[in-house]
């Protein structure tokens, strides 16, 4: 098959790693019982209908359901504990079952090489035989346009194929030529044809599908599939040319989708290296994609979380990807990311995150690792404020405080209606964060998480921002840690501008809302801010009705209100720090205090809504920071 190298060159070195490093031993102790269970109990049914994973959420509190591979019709909520009985949950269970099996094929291949237990090979053969015997007969039930051939969706088909190919690569010498030919003709080549022909999908999904087809071409020595994956209107080259912005960020404007797009391509690049297939455009793009987040992460390793994605993301979530890219090319920013993933706690000396199977294969120790590496130093964090004019992100940094600003849009897809939204990091945590979202099938996602009301932005006339304008960084001063950004026609005829300056102990924040043109109407203008912590204020709040009955207002909890023309303050107290919002008075101001949801119904935080009426207004605020001295 014309392999130029092995994915894992020295299995004895992996065994020695398990013996000598506690983290490696812990990884094996975590994955081996699970894979042993699958090897002993795997039993799929071609009559099952595979659905959409985003339906595997509670319909009461919207927390994720607990997947039990032995119970295809029992789905208990991880939050409220209620059982959900629904066909779409059963279908989603099948989706998760088959995608999990793909990962377990990879795990079984790793464990076979470590322990040489034939049960792992038998499991891999059983999975592949099932798909070969029934390919073309599987039923799926997903949102229109997302149908796959066996796992549920087209995306999950690609993800599962890639996982299985990683496993087959590790055990191919144990498989007969006849077996490989069967897998090739009865499953993988038909799947490659499906993945190549499927178009019109979300851009990151197309990248996964083309990567899977290319990997099939390399593994089975059918390189026509590599060419078809790379070329054409929907090929990898065109998608990266369209979607990767000059500084290296993916244009869907979400750190989750940035990494997710890179994920499948990374495994494809590893196969390109293994099989001596030259793909310089993809290699250059991926190196840039993995360098970029290092400069925009908060100091604790968490990422800003604009637009669609998943909550509370950090380097930890992408350790497996950094292991693979560092195996391909060792660079200082990749070491920085992995050092964050496996950092130790100063309190007890224990590692917060031990990693997973990818670290077991490729990971190295971190003692004494030199991060700096010549010209690559520029990709490492320098503590300075910066902005990216192509994706409309800004990051201010001063002392132990950081502020992330999103001031424009490239694409509407996966976007949230939150232009000029900010996130605030203080000392060791993000205290005012973008909650991003959870499952796309939930009402909480549709009625709250994507709406303006759930963000630190402004609403006009009680409506979610309708437009997705490009923004402009009008002024940026790195030395003063200040910026001034603007956007036109956020609402028809209404422009926004936000001026920020960050100091170690405060953020000065001026938000301007300006009606333009012939608009002479009075508007209801609502400024919003959400923060972690318990709330305190000297304002005389009284219980109030919700300030609106749609577009997210209807989901506000524990609402109270105070009308004031004077300056006012509200504080959020956390165990070791406090944020105090001071806003300059303005005639006709109403201040609402409320609890708003985070990414699930059992988690809330306090928010403030400041309402004024007029054609234009300017909200002049100072967010003051105080940190406990004994922290």
C-alpha positions, -999 to 999 in steps of 0.1 A, spaced: 0 0 0 30 23 -4 33 33 32 64 55 39 62 52 77 41 38 105 15 57 125 30 43 157 66 34 152 74 17 185 47 -1 205 72 -12 231 78 25 239 41 29 244 41 0 268 71 15 287 52 48 289 23 30 306 47 15 331 66 46 339 40 75 338 10 75 360 -10 95 335 -4 69 308 -15 42 332 -46 61 341 -55 66 304 -54 29 298 -74 22 330 -100 46 317 -104 33 281 -97 -4 285 -128 -14 305 -150 5 281 -134 -11 250 -135 -45 267 -172 -41 272 -178 -32 236 -156 -61 224 -177 -85 246 -212 -70 240 -213 -53 206 -245 -62 188 -260 -39 163 -294 -43 145 -298 -32 109 -334 -25 115 -326 3 139 -332 38 126 -303 62 131 -312 98 138 -297 131 149 -275 135 179 -289 169 188 -321 152 198 -304 135 227 -313 161 252 -340 163 279 -372 180 267 -378 193 303 -345 210 313 -324 206 281 -295 189 298 -280 160 278 -294 125 282 -272 97 296 -262 73 268 -264 36 279 -253 12 251 -274 -15 266 -307 4 267 -318 16 232 -352 28 245 -343 42 279 -329 77 281 -324 94 315 -316 131 318 -282 140 333 -297 171 349 -332 165 363 -331 127 361 -363 123 342 -367 97 316 -375 108 280 -396 86 258 -396 97 222 -388 82 188 -363 109 181 -344 100 213 -344 64 202 -330 74 168 -304 96 184 -294 67 206 -286 47 175 -266 76 161 -245 77 193 -242 39 193 -227 37 158 -205 68 162 -192 53 195 -185 20 178 -162 39 153 -142 53 181 -140 19 198 -126 3 167 -97 27 170 -93 20 207 -95 -17 202 -67 -15 176 -45 4 201 -52 -21 228 -45 -50 205 -11 -37 198 -4 -32 235 -18 -65 248 -21 -87 217 -55 -99 229 -73 -115 198 -107 -104 213 -99 -69 200 -93 -81 165 -125 -101 166 -145 -70 176 -130 -50 147 -138 -78 123 -174 -80 136 -180 -43 132 -167 -42 97 -186 -74 87 -219 -58 100 -214 -27 79 -203 -47 48 -233 -71 51 -259 -43 55 -245 -13 37 -272 3 15 -301 -10 36 -298 12 67 -326 36 76 -319 71 89 -342 99 101 -325 133 103 -333 169 94 -336 172 56 -303 174 37 -283 158 65 -290 121 58 -261 97 60 -258 61 48 -254 42 81 -247 63 112 -275 89 109 -260 120 94 -236 126 66 -212 142 91 -213 113 115 -207 89 85 -174 108 78 -164 110 115 -170 73 120 -152 63 88 -122 83 99 -121 67 133 -124 32 119 -96 39 93 -73 51 122 -79 17 138 -75 -3 106 -42 15 100 -29 1 133 -39 -36 126 -39 -39 88 -10 -63 89 -32 -87 109 -60 -86 83 -60 -108 52 -60 -95 17 -94 -110 12 -108 -92 43 -94 -58 31 -108 -63 -3 -142 -70 12 -141 -39 34 -129 -19 4 -156 -29 -21 -186 -35 1 -183 -5 25 -155 20 21 -155 27 -16 -194 31 -17 -191 53 13 -163 74 -4 -186 79 -35 -214 90 -12 -192 115 7 -177 130 -24 -211 135 -41 -228 150 -11 -227 188 -15 -245 218 -2 -236 211 35 -222 234 62 -186 241 52 -170 223 81 -190 192 74 -178 192 38 -143 192 50 -149 162 72 -165 143 43 -138 151 18 -111 142 44 -128 108 50 -129 101 12 -93 110 9 -83 87 37 -102 59 21 -83 66 -11 -49 64 7 -56 34 28 -70 13 -1 -45 27 -27 -73 44 -48 -58 79 -51 -85 91 -74 -105 97 -42 -77 120 -29 -79 140 -61 -116 142 -60 -115 152 -23 -91 181 -31 -104 196 -63 -135 212 -75 -161 236 -62 -167 215 -30 -131 203 -27 -108 209 3 -86 234 -16 -116 256 -25 -131 253 10 -99 263 27 -94 291 2 -129 304 9 -130 297 46 -96 303 61 -91 339 68 -56 356 65 -46 353 102 -57 316 103 -92 316 117 -121 296 102 -148 319 89 -177 303 108 -165 325 136 -167 299 164 -137 284 182 -156 251 183 -162 250 146 -126 263 139 -112 232 157 -140 210 144 -132 219 108 -95 212 115 -101 179 132 -109 156 103 -84 173 81 -57 167 107 -62 129 105 -62 132 67 -29 151 69 -14 124 91 -24 98 65 -9 119 38 24 119 56 21 81 62 14 74 25 37 100 10 9 120 -5 18 157 -9 -9 182 0 9 215 8 -22 237 8 -39 216 35 -7 213 55 -1 251 55 -37 258 64 -37 234 94 -5 247 109 -20 282 108 -53 270 122 -36 254 153 -13 284 159 -42 309 159 -61 300 191 -30 302 212 -30 340 207 -67 345 214 -72 321 244 -77 336 279 -47 332 302 -63 302 319 -66 283 286 -103 289 281 -115 303 248 -139 331 240 -171 314 228 -188 336 202 -216 321 181 -226 284 179 -205 259 196 -204 242 230 -200 259 264 -169 262 286 -143 253 259 -106 253 266 -74 238 253 -84 207 273 -112 200 248 -87 199 219 -58 181 235 -62 151 211 -59 174 181 -28 191 193 -13 157 200 -18 148 163 -6 181 148 25 181 170 32 145 159 31 159 123 52 190 131 66 200 164 61 237 171 62 260 201 25 270 200 15 234 199 36 227 230 21 257 247 -14 244 240 -5 209 253 12 223 284 -21 241 291 -40 208 286 -19 189 311 -11 216 336 -8 207 372 -27 222 401 -5 244 424 -26 233 453 -21 196 452 3 190 424 -22 168 405 -28 171 368 -62 186 360 -65 167 327 -46 135 320 -56 134 283 -68 105 263 -57 78 239 -40 102 215 -17 113 244 -10 77 251 2 72 215 21 105 209 24 124 242 56 133 259 66 147 293 66 184 298 93 190 324 118 215 310 102 218 276 114 250 260 84 267 244 102 294 224 114 283 189 129 311 168 105 327 144 76 308 159 78 330 190 54 353 174 26 327 177 30 325 215 9 347 239 26 380 246 1 396 270 -6 424 245 -40 436 231 -47 426 196 -75 424 170 -83 405 138 -100 427 112 -110 398 90 -131 379 116 -140 410 137 -126 399 170 -107 421 195 -89 411 226 -78 437 252 -54 426 280 -42 446 310 -28 431 342 -49 401 352 -79 412 331 -88 404 295 -118 415 274 -130 398 242 -151 418 217 -170 405 187 -178 435 165 -190 420 131 -199 390 110 -185 371 81 -213 345 77 -248 343 90 -247 306 94 -238 295 130 -240 332 141 -257 347 171 -275 380 171 -250 398 194 -229 424 176 -206 443 201 -209 414 226 -181 413 252 -167 386 275 -147 395 306 -118 374 321 -105 383 356 -74 367 372 -82 330 367 -117 327 352 -142 341 327 -167 359 349 -189 373 321 -189 347 294 -207 340 261 -228 309 269 -227 297 233 -253 270 231 -262 233 237 -282 210 215 -296 225 184 -329 207 188 -338 225 221 -362 254 227 -335 269 249 -312 272 219 -339 287 197 -355 310 222 -325 321 244 -290 311 234 -291 325 199 -310 356 208 -295 390 216 -311 390 251 -286 363 263 -256 384 254 -238 415 265 -251 437 237 -281 459 229 -316 452 217 -339 478 200 -377 477 201 -376 444 220 -365 425 190 -334 403 184 -309 420 161 -321 412 126 -290 420 106 -254 406 105 -233 436 94 -196 436 89 -179 457 116 -151 483 115 -123 488 140 -123 525 139 -94 530 163 -72 506 182 -44 514 206 -23 485 218 -4 505 243 -35 520 259 -55 487 256 -83 505 240 -105 501 209 -134 518 192 -156 496 169 -187 504 149 -213 487 128 -240 501 105 -276 490 102 -276 465 130 -313 473 129 -327 491 98 -314 527 101 -297 521 135 -260 520 139 -240 507 169 -205 517 182 -186 505 213 -156 522 228 -136 501 254 -105 508 274 -91 481 298 -71 488 329 -60 463 355 -88 473 379 -116 484 355 -131 484 320 -144 517 307 -172 510 283 -192 534 262 -220 519 239 -236 543 214 -268 536 196 -275 560 168 -305 563 145 -295 575 110 -312 588 79 -348 597 80 -357 576 111 -375 600 135 -392 573 155 -387 568 192 -372 534 200 -370 512 231 -333 506 236 -321 478 260 -285 475 271 -277 440 285 -250 426 308 -247 391 324 -222 380 350 -214 351 374 -218 357 411 -244 368 436 -258 402 430 -259 433 453 -271 468 448 -284 499 467 -310 505 441 -346 501 454 -356 472 431 -393 461 432 -407 429 417 -416 435 381 -432 419 350 -408 407 323 -397 436 301 -411 419 270 -431 388 260 -410 374 231 -375 371 217 -362 358 250 -377 383 274 -403 357 283 -376 334 297 -363 359 322 -366 348 359 -370 367 392 -374 400 374 -373 433 394 -371 469 383 -359 503 395 -365 536 377 -337 562 382 -322 593 365 -291 591 386 -258 572 385 -262 537 398 -243 505 406 -248 468 407 -222 443 420 -216 406 413 -198 389 441 -178 357 435 -159 338 463 -127 356 456 -135 386 433 -162 412 427 -173 430 395 -191 463 401 -210 479 372 -213 517 375 -234 534 349 -238 572 344 -274 584 349 -297 594 321 -333 607 323 -359 581 318 -338 551 327 -353 518 339 -329 492 354 -341 456 354 -324 428 374 -332 392 364 -319 357 363 -310 344 328 -303 309 317 -268 297 308 -264 266 285 -290 245 304 -321 252 324 -307 242 358 -280 269 356 -287 306 358 -268 338 364 -278 374 372 -282 399 344 -290 436 341 -311 452 314 -310 490 312 -339 505 292 -342 539 276 -365 554 250 -353 577 222 -338 579 187 -303 575 201 -285 571 233 -251 564 249 -246 540 277 -215 551 297 -204 523 321 -174 513 341 -169 477 352 -147 478 383 -127 447 394 -117 438 429 -98 406 437 -93 391 472 -58 397 484 -55 362 499 -65 344 467 
